[in-house]
Amino acid sequence: MPVVLSCQNLSKSFTHRPLFTDITLSFDDSERVGLIGPNGAGKSTLLKILAGIENSDDGSVSKRKDLRAMYLAQQDPELPDGMTIRQAIEDAFSGDPSERVSAVGSTIGQCGFTDPDLVVQSLSGGWKKRVALARLLVNSPDFLLLDEPTNHLDFAGIEWCERFLTRYQGGVIVISHDRTFLQNVCTRIVEISPRYPDGHYSHSGTYADFLEKREEYLNQLGQQMDRLANRVRREVEWLRQGARARTTKSGARIKEAERMIGELREMGDRSSITDRSAITFDATGRKTKDLLIIEEGEKSLGGKTLFKNLSMKVAPGMKLGIVGPNGSGKSTLLKVIASQEELTEGKITRAPGLRISYFDQHKINIGQDVTLRYALSPDGQSVVYQNEQMHIVSWARRFLFRVDQLDTRVEELSGGERSRVLLARLMSTPADLLILDEPTNDLDIPTLEILEESLEEFQGAVAVVTHDRYLLSNVATHIIGLDGTGGAHPMADFAQWEEFFKQFERSRQSPAQKNRSQPQERIRETRVKLSYQEQKELSGMEEKILKAEGEVERYQGECQKPEVFSDPIKMKEVSDKLHDAERAVEALYKRWEELEAKKAEAEKR
């Protein structure tokens, strides 16, 4: 495909610190490019330069003459006050006035707005971001430049975004730390990092393909560095010979030796940039069997039941993921566990002296005007970690902070850097139970990988709310799914929750679900003359459905039992049986609808 957007030798510095140097890239309008890299590598800045919003220090950007490229910022979108969804999209249209109505209508359908007359300010953050994207799409762009479009979206919003982008007829460059999103959407990955000789590494294929090829590439660089180091070692030994011996040598060889020494030093500097933050949580080593038990727990807020009939045990080593749509009560359940909220009904028992560390992405408990030095070590120039003192400089480097950043105010740090400050504060306090509310927001992929490893190795228990599906799949040993209607569903793993919730959402909109509340009356109404075998099947349908629904209720009850929920093997067995029982019920209702439709058709004749 022809190149429609490119940059040549781009360089950009921020407060005298280089973000990137001599970046050269090209893109065509059939690619969906995932732009990744460590925090501070300049991903957002590069995207703004490509969009023409920001200037580079050096280099140039080239675009196809008629290219319509649109940019969506990472920050919450600024949308017109008082407008409906339809009006906000109409307001952004800049084409032929005669095409306005059809363009706006098409965009509304494309973005899945079922009620375009809702006022924008009444929408959730995820739907507001969808409106912001619709304001770009109404002008039929050829290329989308998207900075973290899935930030703060729930799973349904993320999946919609994935479906939309995979069907989009145009080029896409998207910055994302969501590894599942990158795998599902992108056809090419570009990593921006000074660790690479060209400032970036690019590979066409899925994110999994990229990881495999990057590993091969880095191994090759390592081997190249080893070979160069051996050559330099021999040349240094030669240079150290006496002056008399050197006079007989070639001046060109001396210059070549100096060049190789400089190249090796440069490669060494790049390799040192690969350091990753060292996140390790400190467990107390408590031997208690159960840290926390909830029995028949129920919580209501503002007249809405968030969850009910919730029973579970939390034991050392358990990694509990709490999932569900926005507004379903995930953060509230964390607060109940942390003693910040009380149950409306039911009982919660905590182990005596239970030590909890709580990470709340939305409630940073440090002053924004204090320095990084104070935020990391408010009591002096050292931190006590695992019963040993560590100097503030070493502690800061553990979280990838530079020494020259220590006197920077917290408000000047990036979102990812502030998250690392909070994680550092958690690490400095031993805990039996880690409670993490959206810990992955704004973290770069290397830090996410270290966070996952640390949570897996933590000897205490973890309760986490996150939209990072990759982390949930890799770390969570237990799942509690809140369905948004008061239901709390124990699941064996995240994949099972995804399957269950998709069926749950479909069932809420299906005729079968509407009829399920009164199966006996509905089924009796359909007892009419069909064929002998069909009549026989229909006459036994009521009993089959009631029996199948009884099985669903039985396994739901089994899942709620603490002794089952706290045992991963038992939980997986019961969850699989529950899943099979639910599918059996769906099949019976589908068959009932088929018989009813056939009866209706026969009556017409």
C-alpha positions as CSV (number, residue, x, y, z in Angstrom):
1,M,0.0,0.0,0.0
2,P,1.3,3.6,-0.7
3,V,2.6,5.6,2.2
4,V,0.1,8.4,3.2
5,L,1.7,9.6,6.4
6,S,5.4,9.7,7.4
7,C,8.0,11.4,9.5
8,Q,11.7,11.9,8.8
9,N,14.4,12.4,11.4
10,L,12.0,13.7,14.1
11,S,13.6,14.9,17.3
12,K,12.0,16.4,20.4
13,S,13.2,17.4,23.8
14,F,11.3,18.5,26.9
15,T,12.9,20.7,29.5
16,H,16.4,19.9,28.1
17,R,15.7,16.2,28.3
18,P,15.5,14.4,24.9
19,L,12.3,12.4,24.4
20,F,13.3,10.9,21.1
21,T,15.9,11.6,18.4
22,D,16.0,11.0,14.6
23,I,12.7,9.0,14.5
24,T,11.8,8.0,10.9
25,L,8.5,6.1,10.3
26,S,6.0,5.7,7.5
27,F,2.3,4.5,7.5
28,D,-0.3,3.5,5.0
29,D,-4.0,3.8,5.3
30,S,-4.7,0.1,5.6
31,E,-2.7,-0.3,8.9
32,R,-3.9,-0.3,12.5
33,V,-0.6,0.6,14.3
34,G,-0.2,0.1,18.0
35,L,2.2,2.7,19.4
36,I,3.8,1.6,22.6
37,G,6.9,2.4,24.8
38,P,7.9,3.2,28.3
39,N,6.5,6.3,30.1
40,G,8.5,9.3,29.1
41,A,9.5,7.9,25.7
42,G,7.4,10.6,23.9
43,K,4.5,8.5,22.5
44,S,1.9,11.2,23.0
45,T,4.2,13.9,21.8
46,L,5.0,12.0,18.6
47,L,1.3,11.5,18.0
48,K,0.6,15.2,18.4
49,I,3.4,16.0,16.0
50,L,2.0,13.6,13.4
51,A,-1.4,15.3,13.9
52,G,0.1,18.7,13.4
53,I,-0.8,19.9,16.9
54,E,2.7,20.2,18.2
55,N,6.0,21.0,16.4
56,S,9.2,19.0,16.5
57,D,12.6,20.4,17.3
58,D,14.1,18.8,14.2
59,G,12.8,16.7,11.3
60,S,9.7,16.9,9.2
61,V,6.2,15.3,8.7
62,S,4.8,14.4,5.3
63,K,1.2,13.7,4.4
64,R,-0.7,12.8,1.3
65,K,-2.1,16.0,-0.1
66,D,-5.7,15.2,0.5
67,L,-5.3,13.1,3.7
68,R,-7.9,13.8,6.3
69,A,-6.3,12.8,9.6
70,M,-8.2,13.3,12.9
71,Y,-6.7,13.2,16.5
72,L,-8.3,12.1,19.7
73,A,-6.5,13.2,22.9
74,Q,-6.0,11.0,26.0
75,Q,-7.6,13.5,28.3
76,D,-11.3,13.6,28.9
77,P,-12.9,15.2,25.8
78,E,-14.1,18.8,25.9
79,L,-17.7,18.6,24.6
80,P,-20.2,21.4,23.9
81,D,-22.3,22.3,27.0
82,G,-26.1,21.6,26.8
83,M,-26.1,19.7,23.5
84,T,-27.6,16.4,22.8
85,I,-25.5,13.6,21.2
86,R,-27.0,14.4,17.8
87,Q,-26.3,18.2,18.2
88,A,-22.8,17.6,19.3
89,I,-22.1,15.4,16.2
90,E,-23.8,18.0,14.0
91,D,-21.8,20.7,15.5
92,A,-18.5,19.0,14.5
93,F,-19.6,18.4,10.8
94,S,-17.6,20.5,8.4
95,G,-18.6,19.0,5.0
96,D,-21.2,19.9,2.4
97,P,-24.3,21.1,4.2
98,S,-26.5,19.0,2.0
99,E,-24.8,15.9,3.3
100,R,-25.1,16.8,7.0
101,V,-28.2,14.8,7.8
102,S,-27.0,11.6,6.2
103,A,-23.5,11.9,7.6
104,V,-24.8,12.5,11.2
105,G,-27.3,9.7,10.9
106,S,-24.7,7.3,9.6
107,T,-22.3,8.2,12.4
108,I,-24.9,7.8,15.1
109,G,-25.6,4.2,13.9
110,Q,-21.9,3.5,13.5
111,C,-21.2,4.5,17.1
112,G,-24.1,2.6,18.5
113,F,-26.1,5.5,20.0
114,T,-29.6,4.2,20.7
115,D,-30.9,7.5,22.0
116,P,-29.1,10.4,20.3
117,D,-31.3,12.9,22.0
118,L,-29.7,12.4,25.4
119,V,-27.8,15.4,26.7
120,V,-24.0,14.8,26.5
121,Q,-23.4,16.0,30.1
122,S,-25.6,13.2,31.4
123,L,-23.4,10.5,29.9
124,S,-20.7,8.4,31.6
125,G,-17.1,9.0,30.8
126,G,-17.0,6.1,28.4
127,W,-20.0,7.3,26.4
128,K,-18.6,10.8,26.3
129,K,-15.4,9.4,24.8
130,R,-17.6,7.7,22.2
131,V,-19.2,11.1,21.4
132,A,-15.8,12.6,21.0
133,L,-14.9,9.9,18.5
134,A,-18.2,10.4,16.7
135,R,-17.3,14.1,16.2
136,L,-14.2,12.9,14.3
137,L,-15.9,10.2,12.3
138,V,-18.7,12.5,11.0
139,N,-16.2,14.1,8.7
140,S,-15.1,10.7,7.2
141,P,-11.4,10.8,8.1
142,D,-8.9,8.7,6.2
143,F,-6.7,8.3,9.3
144,L,-7.3,8.2,13.0
145,L,-4.7,9.2,15.6
146,L,-5.9,7.9,19.0
147,D,-4.2,8.4,22.4
148,E,-5.4,5.8,24.9
149,P,-9.0,5.6,23.6
150,T,-9.9,2.8,26.1
151,N,-8.8,4.6,29.2
152,H,-11.5,4.3,32.0
153,L,-13.9,2.4,29.7
154,D,-15.6,-0.7,31.1
155,F,-15.2,-4.0,29.3
156,A,-18.3,-3.4,27.1
157,G,-16.9,-0.1,26.0
158,I,-13.5,-1.6,25.3
159,E,-15.0,-4.4,23.2
160,W,-17.1,-1.9,21.2
161,C,-14.0,0.1,20.5
162,E,-12.2,-3.1,19.4
163,R,-15.0,-4.0,17.0
164,F,-15.2,-0.5,15.6
165,L,-11.5,-0.2,14.9
166,T,-11.2,-3.7,13.3
167,R,-14.0,-2.7,10.9
168,Y,-12.8,0.9,10.2
169,Q,-11.9,1.5,6.6
170,G,-8.9,3.7,7.1
171,G,-5.5,4.0,8.8
172,V,-5.2,4.0,12.6
173,I,-2.3,4.8,14.9
174,V,-3.3,4.1,18.5
175,I,-1.4,4.5,21.8
176,S,-2.5,1.9,24.3
177,H,-1.1,0.0,27.3
178,D,-3.9,-2.5,27.0
179,R,-2.2,-5.6,25.7
180,T,-5.4,-7.6,25.0
181,F,-6.6,-4.6,23.0
182,L,-3.3,-4.4,21.0
183,Q,-3.6,-8.2,20.3
184,N,-7.2,-7.9,19.1
185,V,-6.9,-4.7,17.0
186,C,-3.5,-3.9,15.7
187,T,-1.8,-5.2,12.5
188,R,1.5,-3.6,13.4
189,I,3.3,-2.6,16.6
190,V,5.8,0.2,16.9
191,E,7.7,0.6,20.1
192,I,9.4,3.9,20.8
193,S,12.4,3.6,23.1
194,P,16.0,4.9,23.2
195,R,17.1,1.3,23.8
196,Y,16.9,0.8,20.0
197,P,19.6,2.2,17.6
198,D,16.9,3.9,15.4
199,G,14.9,5.0,18.5
200,H,12.1,2.5,17.7
201,Y,11.4,-1.1,16.7
202,S,8.6,-2.0,14.3
203,H,7.0,-5.3,13.3
204,S,3.9,-6.0,11.2
205,G,1.7,-8.7,12.8
206,T,-0.1,-9.2,16.1
207,Y,1.1,-8.1,19.4
208,A,2.1,-11.7,20.2
209,D,4.1,-11.8,17.0
210,F,5.8,-8.5,17.9
211,L,6.9,-9.9,21.3
212,E,8.4,-12.9,19.7
213,K,10.3,-11.0,17.0
214,R,11.4,-8.3,19.5
215,E,13.0,-11.0,21.7
216,E,14.9,-12.3,18.7
217,Y,16.0,-8.8,17.7
218,L,17.2,-7.9,21.2
219,N,19.1,-11.2,21.4
220,Q,20.8,-10.3,18.1
221,L,21.7,-6.8,19.5
222,G,23.1,-8.5,22.6
223,Q,25.2,-10.9,20.5
224,Q,26.4,-8.0,18.3
225,M,27.4,-6.1,21.5
226,D,29.3,-9.2,22.8
227,R,31.2,-9.5,19.5
228,L,32.0,-5.8,19.5
229,A,33.1,-6.0,23.1
230,N,35.5,-8.8,22.2
231,R,37.0,-6.7,19.3
232,V,37.3,-3.7,21.5
233,R,39.1,-5.7,24.2
234,R,41.7,-6.8,21.6
235,E,42.2,-3.3,20.3
236,V,42.5,-1.9,23.8
237,E,45.2,-4.4,24.6
238,W,47.0,-3.4,21.4
239,L,46.7,0.3,22.3
240,R,48.2,-0.3,25.7
241,Q,51.4,-1.5,24.1
242,G,54.4,0.8,24.5
243,A,54.8,4.0,22.5
244,R,57.5,2.4,20.3
245,A,55.2,-0.4,19.2
246,R,52.4,2.0,18.5
247,T,54.4,4.1,16.1
248,T,54.7,1.1,13.8
249,K,50.9,0.7,13.7
250,S,48.4,2.2,11.3
251,G,46.8,5.5,12.2
252,A,43.7,4.2,10.5
253,R,43.6,1.3,12.9
254,I,43.8,3.7,15.9
255,K,40.9,5.7,14.6
256,E,38.9,2.5,14.0
257,A,39.6,1.3,17.6
258,E,38.4,4.7,18.9
259,R,35.3,4.4,16.8
260,M,34.5,0.9,18.1
261,I,35.0,2.1,21.7
262,G,32.6,4.9,21.1
263,E,30.0,2.6,19.5
264,L,30.3,0.1,22.4
265,R,29.8,2.9,24.9
266,E,26.7,4.0,23.0
267,M,25.3,0.5,22.9
268,G,26.0,0.2,26.7
269,D,24.1,3.4,27.3
270,R,21.1,2.1,25.4
271,S,21.1,-1.2,27.1
272,S,21.0,0.5,30.5
273,I,17.7,2.1,29.6
274,T,16.0,-1.3,29.6
275,D,15.9,-1.2,33.5
276,R,12.4,-1.8,34.7
277,S,10.8,-0.7,38.0
278,A,11.3,-3.2,40.8
279,I,7.8,-3.6,42.4
280,T,7.8,-6.1,45.2
281,F,5.0,-6.0,47.9
282,D,5.9,-6.9,51.4
283,A,3.6,-9.6,53.1
284,T,3.4,-9.9,56.8
285,G,3.8,-13.7,56.7
286,R,0.5,-14.2,58.6
287,K,-0.4,-17.9,58.8
288,T,-4.2,-17.4,59.4
289,K,-6.3,-19.7,57.2
290,D,-9.0,-17.0,56.5
291,L,-8.3,-13.3,56.4
292,L,-11.8,-12.2,55.7
293,I,-15.3,-13.9,55.4
294,I,-18.4,-12.4,53.9
295,E,-21.7,-14.1,54.6
296,E,-24.9,-13.3,52.7
297,G,-23.5,-9.8,52.0
298,E,-25.7,-7.1,50.5
299,K,-24.9,-3.5,49.7
300,S,-27.3,-0.7,48.5
301,L,-26.5,2.9,47.7
302,G,-29.1,5.6,46.8
303,G,-31.9,3.0,46.7
304,K,-30.0,0.8,44.2
305,T,-28.9,-2.7,45.2
306,L,-25.3,-3.1,44.0
307,F,-24.9,-6.7,45.1
308,K,-26.7,-9.2,47.3
309,N,-26.4,-12.8,48.6
310,L,-22.6,-12.5,48.4
311,S,-20.7,-15.1,50.4
312,M,-17.0,-15.7,50.1
313,K,-13.7,-16.3,51.9
314,V,-10.4,-14.5,51.3
315,A,-7.3,-16.5,52.3
316,P,-3.6,-15.8,52.0
317,G,-2.4,-16.4,48.4
318,M,-5.8,-15.7,46.9
319,K,-5.8,-13.2,44.0
320,L,-9.4,-11.9,43.7
321,G,-10.5,-10.0,40.6
322,I,-13.7,-8.0,40.9
323,V,-15.3,-7.2,37.5
324,G,-18.5,-5.8,36.1
325,P,-19.9,-2.9,34.1
326,N,-19.3,0.7,35.3
327,G,-21.6,1.6,38.2
328,S,-22.1,-2.0,39.2
329,G,-20.4,-1.5,42.6
330,K,-16.9,-2.8,42.1
331,S,-15.1,0.0,44.0
332,T,-17.8,-0.1,46.7
333,L,-17.1,-3.8,47.3
334,L,-13.4,-3.0,47.7
335,K,-14.4,-0.3,50.3
336,V,-16.5,-2.8,52.1
337,I,-13.5,-5.2,52.3
338,A,-11.3,-2.3,53.4
339,S,-13.7,-1.3,56.2
340,Q,-14.4,2.0,54.5
341,E,-18.0,1.1,53.9
342,E,-20.5,-1.1,55.8
343,L,-22.7,-3.8,54.4
344,T,-26.4,-3.0,54.2
345,E,-27.2,-6.6,55.1
346,G,-25.1,-9.7,56.0
347,K,-22.0,-10.3,58.0
348,I,-18.3,-9.6,57.4
349,T,-15.6,-11.1,59.7
350,R,-12.0,-10.0,59.5
351,A,-9.0,-11.7,61.1
352,P,-7.8,-10.0,64.2
353,G,-5.2,-7.3,63.4
354,L,-5.7,-7.6,59.7
355,R,-3.3,-5.3,57.9
356,I,-4.6,-3.8,54.7
357,S,-2.8,-1.7,52.1
358,Y,-5.2,0.2,49.8
359,F,-4.3,1.7,46.3
360,D,-7.0,4.1,45.1
361,Q,-6.3,5.5,41.6
362,H,-9.0,8.1,42.1
363,K,-7.9,9.3,45.6
364,I,-4.3,10.2,45.7
365,N,-3.5,10.7,49.4
366,I,-0.4,12.9,48.8
367,G,-0.3,16.7,48.3
368,Q,0.1,17.7,44.7
369,D,2.4,20.6,45.7
370,V,4.9,18.4,47.6
371,T,8.1,17.2,46.0
372,L,8.7,13.7,44.8
373,R,11.4,13.4,47.5
374,Y,8.8,14.0,50.2
375,A,6.2,11.8,48.6
376,L,8.5,8.8,48.4
377,S,10.1,9.4,51.9
378,P,8.1,11.8,54.1
379,D,10.1,10.8,57.2
380,G,13.6,11.7,56.0
381,Q,16.3,10.6,53.5
382,S,15.7,6.8,53.8
383,V,12.9,4.3,53.6
384,V,12.5,1.1,55.7
385,Y,11.7,-1.8,53.4
386,Q,11.6,-5.4,54.5
387,N,13.2,-4.4,57.8
388,E,16.2,-2.7,56.0
389,Q,17.0,0.9,55.4
390,M,17.2,2.1,51.8
391,H,18.4,5.6,50.8
392,I,15.9,7.8,49.0
393,V,18.0,7.8,45.8
394,S,18.1,4.0,45.7
395,W,14.4,3.9,46.5
396,A,13.6,6.4,43.7
397,R,15.6,4.4,41.2
398,R,13.7,1.3,42.1
399,F,10.7,3.0,40.5
400,L,12.6,4.4,37.6
401,F,12.8,7.9,38.9
402,R,15.9,9.9,38.1
403,V,17.9,11.7,40.8
404,D,17.2,15.1,39.2
405,Q,13.4,14.4,39.6
406,L,13.5,14.2,43.3
407,D,12.8,17.9,43.8
408,T,10.0,17.9,41.1
409,R,6.5,18.6,42.5
410,V,4.1,15.7,42.3
411,E,1.6,17.8,40.2
412,E,4.2,18.0,37.5
413,L,4.6,14.2,37.2
414,S,2.8,12.1,34.5
415,G,-0.2,9.9,35.4
416,G,2.0,6.8,35.2
417,E,4.7,8.4,37.5
418,R,2.1,9.3,40.1
419,S,0.8,5.7,40.0
420,R,4.4,4.6,40.7
421,V,4.6,6.9,43.7
422,L,1.4,5.3,45.1
423,L,2.8,1.8,44.5
424,A,6.0,2.8,46.3
425,R,4.0,3.9,49.3
426,L,2.2,0.6,49.3
427,M,5.4,-1.3,49.1
428,S,6.9,0.4,52.2
429,T,4.1,-1.0,54.5
430,P,3.8,-4.8,55.1
431,A,0.3,-6.1,54.5
432,D,-1.9,-9.2,54.7
433,L,-4.3,-8.0,52.1
434,L,-3.6,-5.7,49.1
435,I,-6.6,-3.8,47.8
436,L,-6.0,-2.3,44.4
437,D,-8.5,0.0,42.6
438,E,-7.5,0.5,39.0
439,P,-3.7,0.2,39.6
440,T,-2.9,-0.2,35.9
441,N,-4.2,3.2,34.6
442,D,-1.4,5.1,33.0
443,L,1.3,2.5,33.7
444,D,3.5,1.5,30.7
445,I,3.7,-2.1,29.6
446,P,7.1,-2.9,31.2
447,T,5.8,-1.7,34.6
448,L,2.5,-3.6,34.1
449,E,4.6,-6.8,33.5
450,I,6.5,-6.2,36.8
451,L,3.3,-5.5,38.6
452,E,1.8,-8.8,37.5
453,E,4.9,-10.7,38.5
454,S,4.8,-9.0,41.9
455,L,1.2,-9.8,42.5
456,E,1.6,-13.4,41.6
457,E,4.6,-13.7,44.0
458,F,2.9,-11.8,46.9
459,Q,2.3,-14.3,49.8
460,G,-0.7,-12.4,51.1
461,A,-4.1,-11.9,49.5
462,V,-5.0,-9.5,46.7
463,A,-8.4,-7.9,45.8
464,V,-8.2,-5.9,42.5
465,V,-10.5,-3.9,40.3
466,T,-9.0,-3.3,36.9
467,H,-10.1,-3.1,33.2
468,D,-6.8,-4.7,32.2
469,R,-8.0,-8.1,30.9
470,Y,-4.4,-9.3,30.4
471,L,-3.6,-8.9,34.1
472,L,-6.9,-10.5,35.2
473,S,-6.3,-13.5,32.9
474,N,-2.7,-13.9,34.1
475,V,-3.1,-13.1,37.9
476,A,-6.6,-13.6,39.2
477,T,-7.2,-17.0,40.8
478,H,-10.9,-16.1,41.7
479,I,-13.4,-13.8,40.1
480,I,-16.4,-12.0,41.5
481,G,-18.6,-10.6,38.7
482,L,-21.1,-7.9,39.5
483,D,-23.8,-7.9,36.7
484,G,-25.2,-4.4,37.4
485,T,-28.6,-5.7,38.5
486,G,-27.6,-6.8,42.0
487,G,-26.2,-10.2,41.1
488,A,-22.8,-11.2,42.4
489,H,-21.4,-14.2,40.5
490,P,-18.4,-16.2,41.6
491,M,-16.4,-17.5,38.6
492,A,-13.4,-19.7,38.2
493,D,-11.5,-17.3,35.9
494,F,-12.0,-14.1,33.8
495,A,-12.7,-16.0,30.5
496,Q,-15.7,-17.7,32.2
497,W,-17.0,-14.4,33.4
498,E,-16.7,-12.9,29.8
499,E,-18.7,-15.8,28.4
500,F,-21.3,-15.6,31.2
501,F,-21.8,-11.8,31.0
502,K,-22.2,-11.9,27.2
503,Q,-25.0,-14.5,27.6
504,F,-26.5,-12.5,30.5
505,E,-26.7,-9.3,28.5
506,R,-28.3,-11.2,25.5
507,S,-30.8,-12.9,27.8
508,R,-32.0,-9.6,29.2
509,Q,-33.0,-8.5,25.8
510,S,-34.4,-11.8,24.5
511,P,-38.0,-13.0,24.5
512,A,-36.9,-16.1,26.4
513,Q,-35.7,-14.0,29.3
514,K,-38.9,-12.0,29.5
515,N,-40.9,-15.3,29.6
516,R,-38.6,-17.0,32.1
517,S,-40.2,-15.3,35.1
518,Q,-43.6,-17.1,34.4
519,P,-42.6,-20.3,32.6
520,Q,-45.6,-22.4,33.7
521,E,-48.3,-19.9,32.5
522,R,-46.5,-19.2,29.2
523,I,-45.9,-22.8,28.4
524,R,-49.5,-23.8,29.2
525,E,-50.8,-21.1,26.8
526,T,-49.0,-22.8,23.9
527,R,-50.5,-26.2,24.3
528,V,-52.2,-26.6,21.0
529,K,-52.4,-29.4,18.4
530,L,-49.1,-30.0,16.7
531,S,-47.7,-33.3,15.4
532,Y,-47.8,-36.2,17.9
533,Q,-44.0,-36.0,18.6
534,E,-44.1,-32.2,18.9
535,Q,-47.1,-32.3,21.2
536,K,-45.4,-34.9,23.3
537,E,-42.2,-32.8,23.4
538,L,-44.2,-29.7,24.3
539,S,-46.2,-31.4,27.0
540,G,-42.9,-32.3,28.8
541,M,-41.3,-28.9,28.2
542,E,-42.6,-27.3,31.3
543,E,-41.1,-30.0,33.5
544,K,-37.8,-29.9,31.6
545,I,-37.4,-26.1,31.9
546,L,-38.3,-26.1,35.6
547,K,-35.9,-28.9,36.3
548,A,-33.1,-27.2,34.3
549,E,-33.6,-23.9,36.0
550,G,-33.5,-25.8,39.3
551,E,-30.1,-27.1,38.3
552,V,-28.9,-23.5,37.6
553,E,-30.1,-22.3,41.0
554,R,-28.4,-25.3,42.7
555,Y,-25.0,-24.6,41.1
556,Q,-25.3,-20.9,41.8
557,G,-25.8,-21.7,45.4
558,E,-22.8,-24.1,45.3
559,C,-20.6,-21.3,43.9
560,Q,-21.6,-19.0,46.8
561,K,-20.4,-21.5,49.4
562,P,-17.2,-20.2,51.0
563,E,-15.6,-23.7,51.0
564,V,-16.2,-23.9,47.2
565,F,-15.2,-20.3,46.4
566,S,-12.0,-20.5,48.3
567,D,-10.9,-23.8,46.6
568,P,-9.8,-23.1,42.9
569,I,-10.3,-26.7,41.9
570,K,-13.8,-27.1,43.3
571,M,-14.7,-23.6,42.0
572,K,-13.7,-24.5,38.5
573,E,-15.7,-27.8,38.6
574,V,-18.9,-26.2,39.9
575,S,-18.5,-23.2,37.6
576,D,-18.3,-25.5,34.6
577,K,-21.4,-27.3,35.7
578,L,-23.2,-24.0,36.2
579,H,-22.2,-22.9,32.7
580,D,-23.5,-26.2,31.2
581,A,-26.8,-25.8,33.1
582,E,-27.3,-22.3,31.9
583,R,-26.7,-23.3,28.3
584,A,-29.2,-26.1,28.7
585,V,-31.9,-23.7,29.8
586,E,-31.2,-21.4,26.9
587,A,-31.5,-24.4,24.5
588,L,-34.8,-25.4,26.0
589,Y,-36.3,-21.9,25.6
590,K,-35.0,-21.6,22.1
591,R,-36.8,-24.9,21.3
592,W,-39.9,-23.7,23.0
593,E,-39.8,-20.6,20.8
594,E,-39.4,-22.7,17.7
595,L,-42.5,-24.8,18.6
596,E,-44.5,-21.6,19.3
597,A,-43.5,-20.1,15.9
598,K,-44.5,-23.3,14.1
599,K,-47.9,-23.4,15.9
600,A,-48.5,-19.7,15.0
601,E,-47.7,-20.5,11.4
602,A,-50.0,-23.5,11.4
603,E,-52.9,-21.4,12.8
604,K,-52.5,-18.9,9.9
605,R,-53.0,-21.7,7.5
